[in-house]
Amino acid sequence: MTATPLPYPFWTDEGLGLSTGYTPLRGRPLTRVRLPYGDEAWLATDYEDVRAVLSDARFSLAESLLRDHPRIDPTPRAGGGLIALDPPRHTHVRALLAKAFTARRMEGLRARIREVADGLLDRIEDAGPPADLVEDLSFPLPMTMICDMVGVPARDVPSVRAWADVICAGDVPAETVEQQGKDFFGRMHGWIEERRRNPADDLLTLLVRAHDEDGALTEEELLGLLGELLIAGFVTTTNQIANFFAVLLIPGEAGGDGKECLTALRSRPELIPRTVEELLRYVPLLNGLTLPRYALEDVELGGTVVREGEAVVVSQAAANHDPAVFPDPDRLVLDRPGAAHISFGHGIHYCLGAHLARLELQITLERVTTRLPGLRLAVPEGELRWRSREFFSGLRSLPVTW
């Protein structure tokens, strides 16, 4: 156990490689860390330890709502969504949405995702190079899909993006978060009232009926789930689309094999599903940080006893680069065999939208490699602007030509 907690997260200024801060922690017991705000915590980084925390009911997500939980920004997280619940309430609420996100239902959206992607690529081609893959593709594609599924009025789609920017930045003043939150939740109340008057075939109607007719959701849960669906439904995929192409286009990323990988995908599109899984493993999207879990009793984990009431944060990114599980983990291997990544989580809180995200990522890779031959950076690598000390890692823009 470290005498003085290590500052955490282990920030990186640029690039998509895993921070070297994890290197000395490999194969050692849990490490004590302190985030910018909230309680101290134990940090789990090894694959098996991370899986254990994510799946063990003795570690509670809901408990963090009652405590000064470790976090990177000054504003504690609010309740209401799935990530604020433990079983049995979590099981009941998740079941309301699970049927809408099955692999079969998501597969039915393949043609629509392709249509949206091709529409965006039409605009990119019509405008001609250069284009920004962040603003022109990676934001609008998943945001359009989740807003369509939820039933967000077209006029309010920009407000979803604006709210996501606020809560994902990590350095927005608390009063700004509060004011922007009031505005966004006010809009959501308006959508709910509209669906009460005019039901539709969308997720918003499903949630409203679960609250109004079945009493299956409280008002707080209705709003929390709606906000969670909208933000979690696009921000991770948005960042990963841009990050995937950054890995493939920037020399030195992917262990130096990005260009070769891109060439392989053009000639062998059947490799795309496996490539998406390997890129999900490779890219440390969340800067190593997930929501904290509190021990409900003393739990032995990785040779350390986590006492009741102590917090644990896990790094899924570090777990995905555990050399004991993924040989040569800092290199992109398109046909990598063996264990599955845990970028979508593990256990009961496994990402509800994983099937949707996979489809969006697969289709985007396929359409871009087909329609933009010779894709390459439009600016020198040194001019790329990276996110710094934010919830998500990646680029602010990705100028490309073809």
C-alpha positions in Angstrom: 0.0 0.0 0.0 1.3 3.4 -1.0 2.0 5.7 2.0 0.9 8.8 0.1 -1.9 8.4 -2.4 -0.9 8.9 -6.0 -2.5 11.8 -7.9 -5.0 10.3 -10.4 -5.9 10.1 -13.3 -2.5 9.7 -15.0 -3.1 12.4 -17.5 -1.5 12.3 -21.0 -1.0 15.6 -22.9 -1.4 14.1 -26.4 -1.7 10.8 -28.3 -3.8 7.8 -27.6 -1.3 5.5 -25.9 -1.9 4.3 -22.4 -0.2 6.5 -19.8 3.1 5.3 -18.5 1.8 5.9 -15.0 0.3 2.4 -15.0 3.6 0.7 -15.8 5.0 0.4 -12.3 1.7 -0.8 -10.9 1.6 -4.0 -13.0 1.5 -7.2 -11.0 1.3 -5.2 -7.7 -1.5 -5.0 -5.1 -4.1 -2.2 -5.4 -2.8 1.3 -5.2 -4.2 4.2 -3.2 -5.0 7.2 -5.3 -6.5 10.7 -4.9 -8.6 12.3 -7.6 -8.9 16.1 -7.9 -12.2 16.0 -5.8 -13.8 13.6 -3.3 -12.6 10.7 -1.3 -9.4 8.8 -1.7 -9.8 5.4 -3.5 -8.2 2.1 -4.3 -7.1 1.8 -8.0 -7.5 -1.5 -9.8 -5.7 -1.9 -13.1 -5.1 -5.7 -13.7 -7.6 -7.4 -16.0 -8.9 -9.9 -13.4 -9.1 -7.4 -10.6 -11.1 -4.9 -12.8 -13.5 -7.7 -14.0 -14.0 -8.7 -10.3 -14.9 -5.2 -9.2 -17.3 -4.7 -12.2 -19.2 -7.9 -11.5 -19.1 -8.3 -7.7 -22.4 -7.2 -6.0 -20.4 -6.3 -2.9 -19.1 -3.2 -4.8 -21.9 -0.6 -5.1 -22.4 2.2 -7.6 -25.4 3.5 -5.9 -23.5 4.1 -2.7 -21.4 6.8 -4.3 -24.5 9.0 -4.5 -24.5 9.1 -0.7 -20.8 10.0 -0.4 -18.2 12.6 -1.5 -17.2 10.2 -4.3 -13.8 10.5 -6.1 -14.1 12.5 -9.3 -12.3 14.8 -11.7 -14.7 17.8 -11.5 -16.2 19.7 -8.6 -19.8 18.7 -9.2 -20.9 15.3 -7.7 -22.9 13.2 -10.1 -26.7 13.1 -9.9 -28.9 10.0 -9.5 -31.8 8.7 -11.6 -30.1 6.6 -14.3 -29.0 3.0 -14.5 -25.5 3.9 -13.3 -27.0 5.1 -10.0 -28.7 1.9 -9.2 -27.8 -1.5 -7.7 -30.0 -4.6 -7.8 -32.8 -5.4 -7.4 -33.9 -1.9 -8.6 -31.3 -1.9 -11.4 -32.5 -5.2 -12.7 -36.1 -4.0 -12.9 -35.3 -0.7 -14.6 -32.8 -2.1 -17.0 -35.4 -4.7 -18.1 -37.6 -1.8 -19.3 -35.0 -0.8 -21.9 -33.2 -4.0 -22.7 -35.6 -5.3 -25.3 -35.0 -2.0 -27.3 -31.3 -2.6 -27.5 -31.0 -6.3 -28.3 -28.6 -7.4 -31.1 -31.5 -8.3 -33.3 -33.2 -4.9 -32.8 -30.0 -3.1 -33.4 -29.3 -5.1 -36.6 -32.5 -3.7 -37.9 -31.0 -0.3 -37.8 -28.1 -1.2 -40.0 -29.7 0.3 -43.2 -30.5 3.5 -41.3 -27.0 3.9 -39.9 -25.6 3.4 -43.3 -28.0 5.9 -44.8 -26.9 8.5 -42.2 -23.2 7.8 -42.7 -23.6 8.0 -46.5 -25.5 11.3 -46.2 -22.7 12.8 -44.1 -20.1 11.5 -46.5 -22.0 13.0 -49.5 -21.7 16.4 -47.8 -18.0 15.8 -47.2 -17.4 14.8 -50.8 -19.5 17.7 -52.2 -17.5 20.2 -50.1 -14.2 18.6 -51.1 -11.1 18.2 -49.0 -10.1 19.0 -46.4 -12.8 17.8 -43.9 -12.9 17.5 -40.2 -13.8 13.9 -39.3 -14.8 15.1 -35.8 -17.3 17.7 -36.7 -18.4 16.4 -40.1 -18.8 12.7 -39.2 -18.0 11.4 -35.7 -20.3 13.8 -33.9 -23.4 13.9 -36.2 -23.6 10.1 -36.9 -24.1 8.7 -33.4 -25.9 11.8 -32.2 -28.4 11.6 -35.0 -29.1 7.9 -34.3 -29.7 8.2 -30.6 -31.8 11.3 -30.9 -33.9 9.5 -33.5 -34.3 6.5 -31.3 -35.2 8.6 -28.2 -37.5 11.0 -30.1 -35.7 14.3 -29.6 -37.3 17.1 -31.7 -35.0 18.2 -34.5 -34.9 21.8 -33.1 -33.4 20.5 -29.8 -30.7 18.2 -31.1 -28.0 20.9 -30.8 -28.9 21.3 -27.1 -28.0 17.6 -26.6 -24.5 18.3 -28.0 -24.1 21.4 -25.9 -25.1 19.6 -22.7 -22.7 16.7 -23.5 -19.9 19.2 -24.0 -20.5 20.7 -20.6 -20.6 17.5 -18.5 -17.7 15.8 -20.4 -15.2 18.8 -20.2 -14.1 18.3 -16.6 -13.2 21.9 -16.0 -16.6 23.8 -16.3 -17.4 25.9 -13.2 -20.1 24.3 -11.0 -22.4 27.3 -11.4 -22.2 26.9 -15.2 -23.0 23.2 -15.0 -26.0 24.0 -12.7 -27.4 26.6 -15.1 -26.9 24.5 -18.2 -28.4 21.5 -16.4 -31.6 23.5 -15.5 -31.9 24.5 -19.2 -31.4 21.0 -20.5 -33.7 19.3 -18.0 -36.3 22.0 -18.7 -36.2 20.9 -22.4 -36.6 17.3 -21.4 -39.7 18.1 -19.4 -41.0 19.7 -22.6 -40.3 16.6 -24.6 -42.1 14.4 -22.0 -45.2 16.6 -22.0 -45.3 16.5 -25.8 -45.1 12.6 -25.7 -47.9 12.6 -23.2 -50.1 14.4 -25.8 -48.7 12.7 -28.9 -47.2 9.2 -28.3 -44.8 7.8 -30.9 -42.7 4.7 -31.6 -39.7 5.9 -29.7 -37.8 5.4 -26.4 -39.2 8.6 -24.9 -42.8 7.2 -25.3 -41.7 3.9 -23.7 -40.3 5.7 -20.7 -43.3 8.1 -20.3 -45.7 5.1 -20.4 -43.5 3.2 -17.8 -43.9 6.2 -15.5 -47.5 7.3 -16.2 -49.3 4.0 -16.9 -47.3 1.3 -15.1 -45.7 3.3 -12.3 -42.5 1.4 -13.1 -40.4 4.5 -13.0 -40.3 7.5 -10.6 -40.1 11.0 -12.0 -36.4 11.2 -11.0 -35.7 7.9 -12.8 -37.5 8.9 -15.9 -35.4 12.1 -16.2 -32.2 10.3 -15.2 -32.7 7.5 -17.8 -33.6 10.0 -20.5 -30.5 12.0 -19.9 -28.3 9.0 -19.6 -29.6 7.5 -22.8 -28.9 10.7 -24.8 -25.4 11.4 -23.5 -24.1 7.8 -23.1 -25.8 7.0 -26.4 -23.5 9.1 -28.5 -20.5 10.6 -26.7 -18.5 7.4 -26.3 -19.0 6.4 -29.9 -18.4 9.9 -31.1 -15.0 10.0 -29.5 -14.1 6.5 -30.6 -14.9 7.1 -34.3 -12.4 10.0 -34.3 -9.9 8.0 -32.2 -10.1 5.0 -34.4 -9.1 7.1 -37.5 -6.5 8.9 -35.5 -4.9 5.6 -34.6 -5.0 4.5 -38.3 -3.7 7.8 -39.7 -1.1 9.2 -37.3 2.4 7.7 -37.7 3.5 6.1 -34.5 0.0 5.2 -33.2 -1.0 1.5 -33.2 2.6 0.4 -32.7 3.5 2.0 -36.0 1.1 -0.2 -38.0 -1.8 2.2 -38.6 -1.2 2.7 -42.3 -0.9 -1.0 -42.9 -4.1 -1.6 -41.0 -6.0 0.9 -43.1 -4.7 -0.7 -46.3 -5.8 -4.1 -45.1 -9.3 -2.8 -44.3 -9.8 -1.4 -47.8 -8.8 -4.7 -49.4 -10.4 -7.0 -46.9 -13.6 -5.4 -45.4 -14.4 -8.7 -43.7 -11.7 -7.7 -41.2 -13.7 -4.7 -40.0 -15.7 -6.4 -37.1 -12.5 -7.9 -35.6 -10.7 -4.6 -36.1 -13.4 -2.7 -34.2 -13.0 -5.0 -31.3 -9.2 -4.6 -31.3 -9.5 -0.8 -31.6 -11.9 -0.8 -28.7 -9.3 -2.7 -26.7 -6.4 -0.5 -27.8 -7.8 3.0 -27.4 -7.9 4.2 -23.7 -11.1 6.3 -24.2 -11.9 7.2 -20.6 -8.4 8.4 -19.5 -8.5 5.3 -17.3 -11.3 6.6 -15.2 -14.7 5.0 -14.5 -17.3 5.7 -11.8 -16.3 4.7 -8.3 -17.8 1.7 -6.5 -17.9 1.4 -2.7 -17.4 -1.8 -0.8 -20.5 -2.8 1.1 -18.4 -5.1 3.3 -14.7 -6.1 3.6 -13.6 -7.6 0.3 -10.2 -9.2 -0.6 -9.1 -8.0 -4.0 -5.8 -8.6 -5.7 -4.1 -9.3 -2.4 -5.5 -6.2 -0.7 -8.4 -6.1 1.7 -10.8 -3.3 0.7 -12.6 -2.3 3.9 -16.3 -1.6 4.0 -17.0 2.0 3.0 -13.8 2.4 0.9 -14.0 3.4 -2.7 -12.5 1.6 -5.7 -11.9 3.0 -9.1 -11.0 0.8 -12.0 -9.1 1.5 -15.2 -10.7 -0.5 -18.0 -8.0 1.0 -20.3 -5.2 -0.4 -18.2 -7.0 -3.7 -18.0 -7.3 -3.8 -21.8 -3.5 -3.4 -21.9 -2.6 -6.0 -19.3 0.3 -7.9 -20.8 -0.6 -11.0 -18.8 -3.8 -11.2 -20.9 -3.0 -9.4 -24.1 0.6 -10.1 -25.4 2.3 -7.1 -26.9 -0.7 -4.9 -25.7 0.5 -1.6 -27.1 0.4 -2.9 -30.7 -2.7 -3.1 -32.8 -3.3 -6.7 -34.0 -6.3 -7.0 -36.3 -6.8 -10.7 -35.7 -5.8 -10.8 -32.0 -6.9 -14.1 -30.4 -7.7 -14.7 -26.8 -9.6 -12.8 -24.1 -12.3 -10.2 -24.9 -11.7 -6.5 -24.1 -13.8 -4.9 -21.3 -14.3 -1.4 -22.9 -18.1 -1.9 -22.6 -17.8 -3.0 -19.0 -18.6 -6.3 -17.4 -21.3 -7.7 -15.2 -24.8 -6.2 -14.7 -23.7 -2.7 -15.8 -22.4 -3.9 -19.2 -23.1 -1.1 -21.7 -26.8 -1.3 -22.8 -25.9 0.3 -26.1 -22.9 -2.0 -27.0 -24.6 -3.5 -30.0 -25.6 -0.1 -31.4 -22.0 1.3 -30.8 -20.5 -1.7 -32.6 -22.7 -1.3 -35.6 -22.0 2.5 -35.8 -18.2 1.9 -35.6 -18.2 -1.0 -38.1 -20.3 0.9 -40.7 -18.3 4.1 -40.3 -15.0 2.2 -40.9 -16.5 0.4 -43.9 -18.0 3.5 -45.5 -15.1 5.8 -45.0 -12.5 3.3 -46.3 -14.8 2.7 -49.3 -15.7 6.3 -50.2 -12.5 8.2 -49.2 -9.6 6.5 -51.0 -6.2 7.6 -50.0 -7.4 9.0 -46.7 -4.6 10.9 -44.8 -4.0 13.8 -42.5 -4.5 17.2 -44.0 -2.2 18.9 -41.5 1.2 18.1 -40.0 0.9 15.9 -36.9 2.2 18.7 -34.7 -0.8 20.8 -35.5 -3.4 18.3 -34.2 -5.2 19.6 -31.1 -5.6 17.0 -28.3 -8.1 17.1 -25.4 -6.3 17.8 -22.1 -7.5 16.7 -18.7 -11.0 15.9 -19.8 -13.2 12.9 -19.2 -12.5 11.5 -22.7 -9.2 11.3 -24.5 -8.8 12.1 -28.1 -8.7 15.0 -30.7 -10.7 18.2 -30.8 -10.5 18.0 -34.6 -9.1 15.6 -37.2 -8.5 17.4 -40.5 -8.2 14.9 -43.4 -7.8 14.9 -47.1 -8.2 12.0 -49.6 
